[in-house]
Amino acid sequence: MAYLQYCKKCIIPSSRPHTYIDSEGVCAGCRNYEHRKNINWDQRKKLLIQTIEKHRNNLEYDCIIPCSGGKDSTIQVLTIKELGFNPLVVIVTPCHPTEIGRKNIENIKNFGIDSIEITTNPVFRRKLNKYCLNLVGDISWPEATAIWCNVARTSIKYQIPLIIWGENPENENGGPEKNSDIDVDKIATHNHRWMEEFGGTLGLRASDILFDLKKDGVTEKDIIPYAYPSIDEIKKNKTLGVFLGYFLPWDGHAHSIKAKNNGFQEYHKNVEGNIVPYENLDNYQKRIHDYFKYLKYGYDRVNDWGSLAIRRNRLSRDEAVQYSIDISGKYPWEYLGKSLEEVLSFIDVTINEFNIICDKFTNKELFKKDNDGKLIKDNLGNITKNNYDNI
């Protein structure tokens, strides 16, 4: 039986991939946040301007901004526009788009920017959703990979070297120090290696999919949108991916307020499986993605957002713990008003098939089992962690 160690300051567990909890019981995410007071943010903002100035194109676009239509995408576009630069906004259509997500994308377009939207083959993408859910326990592999890869491909195709991503999740949530911009003299960059290690690929490459599904008629053309450009292509174009969160003190909650003041629409209540109304509004599959994070590692978006709020003194640790007990890890019966059955039918998966896949990827060492070793579930399908008392 495995017992989780939780950060003494926030509620991130030791099971989070790449996260280190030090000898004082404090996680890397909290240490990263403490380090912010040592950063000269005025200097960082000047560095941002200098970085874009180096790539300024007086006739065309100065940079690319990846866009999902969320609150952070909204802030990315507003920030670069306010600094006086001309971005090309690249939208990669979500796997299962929501109505509110589409409205927020259209809202960003109305800021007075040029944009292109890339929609990968939806028929093949649904097959990939099902394939990846069953193979690596992640329905969102096609979406995350399509974003990373197609934005980089657009950079090369249009010869716009600079890509300005949003947050560096390894800094916000606590990852290896070398990827968390602890070194204030070195810009944290998004590149080929970062994408493979932290971009949610779970070790699955487009070439693996081609090899596995070639017998089903999948061709190299089908997987191109999920293949990152070669290192030679990146070097030739001098593609540089940077995180806006390196240059400005990232704060998702503050972003939601500014975004809302600029037309962004929140959900009418806290998003199912979360404690905020403004996150992950673009894709009906997101709760399934977060649920599998809970099954594999024993934590989800409640832990993430509770911890972010603790660090910024918006929640006490006791309040965040209670949210985790009440909300975390619940079986995903509904998301943004759409039933689980509807979401799964979109990719031709039944509830029964889904439950079998869930059990396959559940880390059974983290959850309570009966005498026969089977997961104990309540009448709503919920399972319970072993050591909630220790959080």
Buried (B, 14 or more C-beta within 10 A) or exposed (E): EBEBBBBEBBBBBBBBEBBBBEEEEBBBBBBBBEBEEEBEEEEBBEBBEEBBEEBBBEEEBBBBBBBBBBBBBBBBBBBBBEBEBBBBBBBBBBBBBBEBBBBBBEBBBEBEBEBBEBBBEEEBBBBBBBBBBBBBBBBBBBBBBBBBBBBBBBBBEBEBBBBBBBBBBBBBBBBBBEBBBBEEEEBBBBBBEBBEBBBBBBEBBBEEBBEEBEEEEBEEEBBBBBBBBEEEBBEEBEBBBBBBBBBBEBBBBEBBEBBBEBBBBBBEEBBBBBBBBBBBBBBBBBBBBBBBBBBBBBBBBBBBBBBBBBBEEBBEBEBBBEBBBEBBBBBBBBBBEBBBEEBBEBBEBEBEBBEEBBBEBBEBEBBBBEEEEEBEBEEEBEBEBBBBEEB
